[in-house]
Amino acid sequence: MRSFFDWVPSSRATIAFAGLVLLTGCGEKNRYVPPPLVKAGVALPLHQQVVPYLEATGNLAAVNSVKLVARVQGFVQGIEYQDGAQVKKGTPLFVIEPEPYRLKVDQAKAALDGAKAQLVNSTAEYKRQADLIARQVTAQVSLDKATAQRDSDQSVVEQDQANLATAKINYGYTTVLAPFDGVVTQRLVSIGELVGTNTPTELASIIQLDPIWVQFNISERDVQTIRAAAAKQGITRADIINKVPVEVALQTDENFPYQGVIDYIAPNVDPSTGTLQLRGVLKNADSRLLPGYFVRVRVPLFPHDALLVPETALGSDQNGRYVLVLGKDNVVEQRKVTTGQTFGTMRVISKGLTPSDQVVVTGIALVVPGQKIVPEEQKLNAADANWK
């Protein structure tokens, strides 16, 4: 009869065999199964004509803005407007003691009348002497005296005419008129104040609000690019001034609601800033635009065909911007691109992409270069490229 210890070797073999079977079973259950391919949306780039915009920042400035000054000496007798009033050209604004200047006009008129009467008399005497000398009944010296007197009286008349004109001008200065349509600032003088004593006294200012200027600068590089594009299309400076539109937006505006035209381009680039100054003029009948406002400006340039992709399809790394495109056997490739301007939710691709490239537009976060995917073809919407 066998003891317990006689069964030990056999038991060990059995246990070893059972372990081998278990290990074999586990190996079959943990076999590597590759994950399913990622699905990603792909689309051809949007190919259409776009109108690029030159974007800049600028400031609004008054077309006309002057200080109203007292050009004659006297006491202020009247202030004919309310501070901040909008007035028309020729509206009386200030009255400066006109009576002394009116009397000088009367005095100059009287002197002129007397000089004219004297000239009539001396002219008649000249004619008499000329007639007598023709009949040889008087001496030449008499005719010479009559001629000199007539010429002297003529010069006095001319001098008195100038004195009268000067008196009338000074009299006109006693009423300060609005030189153009605009808004008058608060007055700087009071009724009864003596003005114009030594130097012209500032009375107030007037600012024209309609139309209004927008002034902005563009870089030297932009200048060269625009000039090159204009030369290709045969566009001259004359085709730009008062013809090319300019659009303006305030800081609180989402779009560009104010429209105008370019009316000035500086003839030289400022070497200290490397920029060229441009100016546009805009209508401002409702006075919503005020001089000094900081504004956003854009100017439409020359239209051209372009490829566009969604802004969300673009990535960036240390080498710049890139897109993911569908390559051979549906393997994703990374393509370096040069980007242009944004239109709506779309971005222009200037270099690096062809119209036949299929760009990954959805599921980008799940895709890496070199990965095979299941492409789902989509079509980009042209309406997404609209720039409001």
TIPABA-386625 format. One line per 4 residues: number of its first residue (from 1); their letters; for each residue x, y, z of C-alpha. Coordinates in Angstrom, 3 decimals, always signed. Example, Ala and Ser with C-alpha at 12.3 -4.5 7.8 and 13.67 -1.06 7.14 Angstrom:
BEGIN
1 = as = +12.300 -4.500 +7.800  +13.670 -1.060 +7.140
This chain:
BEGIN
1 = mrsf = +0.000 +0.000 +0.000  +1.342 +3.473 -1.117  +1.776 +6.272 +1.316  +0.901 +9.904 +0.691
5 = fdwv = +4.472 +10.693 -0.288  +4.378 +8.077 -3.070  +1.843 +10.336 -4.902  +3.824 +13.571 -4.724
9 = pssr = +5.804 +13.336 -8.004  +2.687 +12.437 -9.942  +0.796 +15.341 -8.373  +3.536 +17.782 -9.330
13 = atia = +3.381 +16.693 -12.943  -0.363 +17.110 -12.950  -0.116 +20.610 -11.518  +2.566 +21.573 -14.067
17 = fagl = +0.397 +20.304 -16.931  -2.608 +22.199 -15.641  -0.540 +25.385 -15.410  +0.644 +24.983 -18.970
21 = vllt = -2.925 +24.624 -20.157  -3.962 +27.742 -18.262  -1.077 +29.762 -19.687  -1.938 +28.642 -23.162
25 = gcge = -5.532 +29.707 -22.645  -4.562 +33.159 -21.335  -2.295 +33.782 -24.331  -5.184 +33.309 -26.736
29 = knry = -7.443 +35.697 -24.818  -4.837 +38.608 -24.777  -4.061 +38.573 -28.480  -3.555 +42.261 -29.806
33 = vppp = -6.514 +43.555 -31.732  -5.885 +46.942 -33.523  -8.351 +49.748 -32.729  -10.897 +50.763 -35.368
37 = lvka = -9.841 +53.501 -37.810  -10.743 +57.057 -36.838  -13.389 +58.773 -38.932  -12.605 +62.358 -39.972
41 = gval = -14.315 +64.834 -42.276  -12.355 +65.922 -45.342  -13.185 +68.576 -47.928  -11.685 +70.278 -50.944
45 = plhq = -10.593 +73.880 -50.330  -13.146 +76.525 -51.218  -12.022 +78.050 -54.530  -13.531 +81.474 -55.226
49 = qvvp = -12.801 +85.116 -55.898  -12.101 +87.238 -52.835  -11.593 +90.944 -52.280  -8.760 +91.387 -49.791
53 = ylea = -8.877 +94.300 -47.395  -6.108 +96.539 -46.208  -6.692 +96.910 -42.470  -5.352 +99.722 -40.321
57 = tgnl = -6.138 +101.905 -37.352  -6.575 +105.637 -37.609  -8.030 +108.806 -36.179  -10.838 +111.096 -37.234
61 = aavn = -9.996 +114.731 -37.917  -12.029 +117.809 -38.814  -11.875 +118.966 -42.414  -11.949 +122.558 -41.146
65 = svkl = -11.175 +123.781 -37.635  -10.227 +127.375 -36.858  -9.909 +129.712 -33.930  -12.151 +132.758 -34.086
69 = varv = -10.143 +135.848 -33.150  -10.810 +139.576 -32.732  -9.099 +141.340 -35.645  -9.963 +144.834 -34.405
73 = qgfv = -9.725 +146.465 -30.992  -12.863 +147.215 -29.030  -15.325 +146.069 -26.399  -17.459 +142.995 -26.998
77 = qgie = -21.013 +144.248 -27.454  -22.791 +141.067 -28.425  -22.463 +137.268 -28.421  -24.965 +135.980 -30.956
81 = yqdg = -24.877 +132.192 -30.431  -25.289 +129.530 -27.772  -22.190 +127.591 -26.710  -21.951 +124.392 -28.758
85 = aqvk = -24.476 +125.555 -31.359  -24.345 +124.260 -34.923  -24.307 +127.242 -37.241  -24.281 +127.965 -40.969
89 = kgtp = -21.631 +129.829 -42.879  -22.041 +133.623 -42.473  -23.908 +133.421 -39.142  -22.967 +136.394 -36.843
93 = lfvi = -21.222 +135.118 -33.715  -19.622 +138.137 -31.979  -20.096 +141.921 -32.272  -17.148 +144.164 -31.313
97 = epep = -18.011 +147.862 -30.771  -18.826 +148.727 -34.415  -19.615 +152.468 -34.051  -16.037 +153.853 -34.114
101 = yrlk = -15.301 +151.852 -37.236  -18.531 +152.923 -38.918  -17.545 +156.550 -38.327  -14.168 +155.887 -39.942
105 = vdqa = -15.999 +154.573 -42.993  -18.071 +157.774 -43.136  -14.920 +159.850 -42.741  -13.184 +157.982 -45.538
109 = kaal = -16.212 +158.459 -47.783  -16.223 +162.218 -47.149  -12.516 +162.483 -47.905  -13.016 +160.562 -51.127
113 = dgak = -15.894 +162.775 -52.194  -13.764 +165.889 -51.586  -10.864 +164.402 -53.533  -13.138 +163.555 -56.443
117 = aqlv = -14.507 +167.120 -56.526  -10.957 +168.488 -56.562  -10.075 +166.122 -59.383  -13.035 +167.330 -61.434
121 = nsta = -11.836 +170.924 -61.015  -8.200 +170.163 -61.824  -9.205 +168.100 -64.835  -11.299 +170.986 -66.184
125 = eykr = -8.376 +173.402 -65.673  -6.086 +170.999 -67.516  -8.468 +170.939 -70.475  -8.650 +174.753 -70.572
129 = qadl = -4.895 +175.089 -70.518  -4.531 +172.452 -73.203  -7.012 +174.344 -75.412  -5.199 +177.641 -74.830
133 = iarq = -1.803 +176.152 -75.617  -3.233 +174.746 -78.829  -4.276 +178.287 -79.828  -0.942 +179.627 -78.606
137 = vtaq = -2.479 +182.103 -76.207  -0.859 +180.825 -73.011  +2.558 +179.710 -71.839  +3.620 +176.064 -71.627
141 = vsld = +4.298 +176.468 -67.932  +0.581 +176.989 -67.264  -0.264 +173.715 -68.977  +2.462 +171.913 -67.022
145 = kata = +1.050 +173.192 -63.709  -2.465 +172.120 -64.668  -1.208 +168.651 -65.659  +0.657 +168.221 -62.384
149 = qrds = -2.353 +169.306 -60.361  -4.648 +166.927 -62.207  -2.295 +163.993 -61.671  -1.860 +164.872 -58.016
153 = dqsv = -5.590 +165.025 -57.463  -5.971 +161.701 -59.251  -3.516 +160.060 -56.841  -5.364 +161.555 -53.871
157 = veqd = -8.599 +160.020 -55.141  -6.943 +156.633 -55.467  -5.468 +156.908 -51.973  -8.822 +157.884 -50.487
161 = qanl = -10.451 +154.951 -52.298  -7.951 +152.632 -50.617  -8.593 +154.297 -47.247  -12.324 +153.763 -47.693
165 = atak = -11.816 +150.094 -48.582  -9.622 +149.607 -45.484  -12.205 +151.328 -43.286  -14.937 +149.061 -44.655
169 = inyg = -12.802 +145.953 -44.018  -12.145 +146.987 -40.415  -15.819 +147.780 -39.983  -16.627 +144.289 -41.279
173 = yttv = -14.271 +142.806 -38.686  -16.474 +144.210 -35.910  -18.920 +141.376 -36.634  -17.285 +137.959 -36.424
177 = lapf = -19.027 +135.588 -38.844  -18.910 +131.795 -39.110  -16.449 +131.039 -41.930  -18.151 +127.690 -42.704
181 = dgvv = -20.884 +125.373 -41.447  -19.876 +123.867 -38.128  -20.183 +123.687 -34.364  -18.954 +126.621 -32.279
185 = tqrl = -17.211 +125.876 -28.998  -17.866 +127.679 -25.740  -17.031 +131.400 -25.737  -13.767 +132.540 -24.196
189 = vsig = -14.774 +136.191 -23.651  -17.613 +138.042 -21.969  -19.850 +140.965 -22.884  -18.010 +144.245 -22.256
193 = elvg = -14.541 +142.681 -22.381  -11.850 +144.613 -24.256  -10.354 +142.501 -27.028  -7.720 +142.914 -29.736
197 = tntp = -5.526 +145.314 -27.766  -2.043 +144.053 -28.613  -2.487 +140.695 -30.322  -5.573 +139.014 -31.800
201 = tela = -7.788 +137.767 -28.962  -9.213 +134.259 -29.288  -12.981 +134.392 -28.930  -13.958 +130.742 -29.580
205 = siiq = -13.368 +127.974 -32.120  -15.530 +126.506 -34.856  -15.213 +122.916 -36.080  -16.722 +121.436 -39.215
209 = ldpi = -18.153 +117.943 -38.651  -19.631 +117.161 -42.058  -17.763 +115.864 -43.959  -15.012 +114.451 -41.753
213 = wvqf = -11.545 +113.014 -42.431  -10.100 +109.672 -41.371  -6.301 +109.600 -41.325  -4.294 +106.374 -41.181
217 = nise = -0.895 +104.935 -42.090  +0.175 +101.784 -43.902  +3.536 +100.054 -43.762  +6.216 +100.400 -46.400
221 = rdvq = +5.809 +96.727 -47.276  +2.073 +97.176 -47.865  +2.826 +100.189 -50.046  +5.146 +98.159 -52.256
225 = tira = +2.706 +95.241 -52.489  -0.211 +97.481 -53.423  +1.790 +99.462 -55.970  +2.974 +96.238 -57.624
229 = aaak = -0.582 +94.853 -57.800  -1.885 +98.175 -59.138  +0.799 +98.253 -61.841  -0.207 +94.751 -63.025
233 = qgit = -3.802 +95.877 -63.430  -2.920 +99.240 -64.967  -4.350 +101.216 -62.059  -2.938 +104.725 -61.644
237 = radi = -3.015 +107.242 -58.803  -5.843 +109.048 -60.583  -7.908 +105.843 -60.441  -7.586 +105.786 -56.642
241 = inkv = -8.194 +109.372 -55.482  -11.888 +109.989 -54.786  -12.764 +106.574 -56.262  -11.441 +103.817 -53.992
245 = pvev = -13.797 +103.311 -51.029  -12.751 +103.379 -47.389  -14.762 +101.856 -44.532  -14.613 +102.951 -40.901
249 = alqt = -15.766 +101.413 -37.625  -15.780 +102.832 -34.115  -14.561 +100.765 -31.180  -18.159 +99.809 -30.349
253 = denf = -19.063 +98.748 -33.911  -18.999 +95.102 -34.966  -19.075 +95.888 -38.677  -17.921 +98.890 -40.744
257 = pyqg = -21.017 +101.103 -41.069  -19.346 +104.331 -42.227  -18.435 +104.649 -45.893  -16.249 +107.152 -47.722
261 = vidy = -13.528 +107.438 -50.354  -9.754 +107.893 -50.335  -9.057 +111.575 -51.094  -5.334 +111.892 -50.332
265 = iapn = -2.176 +109.788 -50.496  +1.069 +111.286 -49.214  +3.764 +111.588 -51.900  +6.469 +110.154 -49.629
269 = vdps = +7.052 +107.514 -46.952  +7.933 +108.902 -43.541  +11.500 +107.631 -42.933  +11.125 +107.882 -39.162
273 = tgtl = +8.174 +105.452 -39.067  +8.465 +103.646 -42.400  +4.803 +104.344 -43.134  +2.751 +106.147 -45.769
277 = qlrg = -0.110 +108.440 -44.767  -3.514 +108.057 -46.390  -6.691 +109.989 -45.812  -10.330 +109.315 -46.498
281 = vlkn = -13.332 +111.613 -46.414  -16.728 +110.502 -45.075  -20.162 +112.057 -44.875  -21.222 +112.786 -41.307
285 = adsr = -24.611 +114.471 -41.521  -25.774 +113.078 -38.169  -22.498 +114.061 -36.427  -22.013 +110.554 -35.018
289 = llpg = -18.332 +110.755 -35.878  -16.257 +113.228 -33.881  -12.717 +114.498 -34.493  -10.211 +112.651 -32.325
293 = yfvr = -12.019 +109.294 -32.335  -9.779 +106.227 -32.607  -11.204 +104.034 -35.388  -10.661 +100.839 -37.336
297 = vrvp = -10.189 +101.286 -41.065  -10.300 +98.920 -44.002  -9.813 +99.545 -47.707  -10.859 +97.002 -50.355
301 = lfph = -7.992 +96.066 -52.678  -7.865 +94.219 -55.974  -10.041 +91.052 -56.276  -8.348 +87.722 -57.073
305 = dall = -8.993 +83.957 -56.976  -7.994 +82.195 -53.772  -8.216 +78.914 -51.869  -9.881 +79.039 -48.457
309 = vpet = -10.176 +76.531 -45.613  -11.957 +76.775 -42.265  -9.975 +78.589 -39.604  -10.478 +75.541 -37.376
313 = algs = -8.628 +73.332 -39.888  -5.377 +75.193 -39.319  -2.743 +74.154 -36.828  +0.548 +75.712 -35.840
317 = dqng = +3.925 +74.572 -34.576  +7.433 +75.982 -34.374  +7.671 +75.841 -38.180  +4.533 +77.908 -38.726
321 = ryvl = +0.982 +77.149 -39.866  -0.095 +73.827 -41.348  -3.115 +71.782 -42.404  -3.698 +68.027 -42.417
325 = vlgk = -4.427 +66.589 -45.858  -5.517 +63.167 -47.014  -2.644 +61.326 -48.706  -2.200 +57.976 -50.441
329 = dnvv = -4.142 +55.038 -48.932  -6.048 +57.513 -46.722  -2.970 +58.274 -44.662  -2.932 +61.760 -43.149
333 = eqrk = -0.090 +64.115 -44.092  +0.935 +67.412 -42.533  +1.265 +70.220 -45.075  +2.989 +73.523 -44.287
337 = vttg = +1.037 +76.486 -45.669  +1.224 +80.248 -45.928  -1.952 +81.921 -44.746  -3.597 +85.101 -45.945
341 = qtfg = -6.558 +87.153 -44.805  -9.587 +85.908 -42.903  -13.024 +86.038 -44.523  -15.805 +85.162 -42.137
345 = tmrv = -14.818 +81.799 -40.611  -12.523 +80.965 -43.535  -8.829 +81.683 -44.048  -7.055 +82.261 -47.364
349 = iskg = -4.204 +79.833 -48.105  -1.645 +81.688 -50.210  +0.881 +78.844 -50.608  +1.141 +75.129 -49.879
353 = ltps = -2.262 +73.906 -51.040  -3.826 +72.917 -54.379  -7.509 +72.837 -55.345  -7.415 +68.996 -55.434
357 = dqvv = -6.059 +68.554 -51.888  -8.528 +67.064 -49.440  -8.163 +68.884 -46.122  -9.147 +67.397 -42.792
361 = vtgi = -11.842 +69.731 -41.480  -13.513 +67.756 -38.664  -12.194 +65.292 -36.112  -8.819 +67.010 -36.234
365 = alvv = -8.131 +66.450 -32.533  -8.241 +62.661 -33.093  -5.895 +62.633 -36.083  -2.093 +62.765 -36.265
369 = pgqk = +0.213 +62.786 -39.296  +0.967 +59.274 -40.598  -2.319 +57.879 -39.318  -4.729 +56.066 -41.603
373 = ivpe = -8.310 +57.264 -41.319  -11.756 +56.634 -42.687  -12.471 +59.858 -44.678  -15.971 +61.297 -44.726
377 = eqkl = -16.269 +63.714 -47.626  -17.846 +67.092 -46.913  -18.415 +70.298 -48.871  -17.421 +73.733 -47.598
381 = naad = -20.050 +76.463 -47.621  -19.206 +79.616 -49.584  -21.438 +81.630 -47.249  -18.914 +81.018 -44.445
385 = anwk = -16.419 +83.163 -46.362  -18.569 +86.279 -46.299  -17.030 +89.250 -44.498  -19.694 +91.444 -42.952
